[in-house]
Amino acid sequence: MTDTTPAYTGPQRVFSGIQPTGSLHLGNYLGALKKFADLQAEGHDCVFCVVDLHAITMPVERGALIDQTRQIAAAFMAAGVDPAKSVIFAQSSVLAHVELAWIFNCVARMGWVERMTQFKDKAGKDAERASVGLFTYPVLQAADILAYKATHVPVGEDQKQHLELSRDIAERFNREYGVPGFFPLPEPMIKGPGARIMSLKDGTKKMSKSDPSDLSRISLVDDADAISKKIRKATTDTGVIPATAEELKGRPEVENLVGIFAALSGRSVESVLAEFEGKGFGVFKPALAEVTVAHLAPITARYRDILADPAGIDRVLADGAGRANAIAAPIMDEVRRVVGFWRP
Ligand code: AQP
């Protein structure tokens, strides 16, 4: 059946967020940060958020949040996000997120949220002891996006299911409250190299901040020696680099390393394979280390410089909070009217 519901016709806006939960890695960079900078360079209206409300869904070391929030804001800027062009702010400084999340908690259905695989992964076997916040995390994520009526959301592949839930919530809100086209159905921007960077130790697991093995990830603060060592120690097999992408199937670790090479050098997987076809990892790994260090070194240097000025980061976050509030406030006024709350 053709959907005849009027579509959202408002302005286009990009929104994404990163949790302040530990040092960022190459997966966060290629899956998110690099895309943020690219979208800003293409001239999009961008809002980038340090999602500290999401961070407290899991235990956080007491007193650590402020510095970790500054670190993520610094990483946005080091990766090329310019606070004069894009909004950079901390989620907890804009109350619209929690207010809209509550309204969306009443729009989303239990069955929808119960299907989310990230909750199952993060809660582990003892789901009864997980926080309620961890369970409703994807509902807050929908509120993050829709408080700004964002139309496009650059994220890694792991967030695909949450983005689908955001679309379901927007669609149901528009329908239940009789306001077709009120919220956009946000489009995930997942495609492209780097959407799913895997652990250097196990090609079937995503590279993750919370992996206990530091050798599993390249951190954005790793120096050239650490990067080379981690790539040298990355798990591979006894084969050589194949000629075609098809032959990478079933070799997840090799596919991952070739994908990282392609993403960082701005080349296609096919062109990387053509260069290294038939070569062993004794040749490929040093070349990958060189490409990785060359790409990350200027970002790491900028990151350290920005972190050395916490007051400067605080100014960016304060300015961003004001600009984010200015976008969200009129949208929330409309939401309150649509829901039918008493208003002065
Ligand atoms: N391995 C990855 N490959 C591509 N993109 C990735 N992202 C995360 N891991 C990869 C993307 O990075 C953005 C920020 O993620 P986040 O910090 O908000 O949450 P996360 O996805 O939970 O990140 P981690 O590193 O996996 O943290 P832990 O270990 O705490 O769960 C998102 O756009 C995500 O898609």
Residues whose N, C-alpha, C, O or C-beta is under 5 A from the ligand:
A	BS01	AQP	G17 I18 Q19 T21 G27 N28 G31 A32 P154 V155 G156 E157 D158 Q159 G194 A195 R196 I197 M198 K206 M207 S208 K209 S210 D211
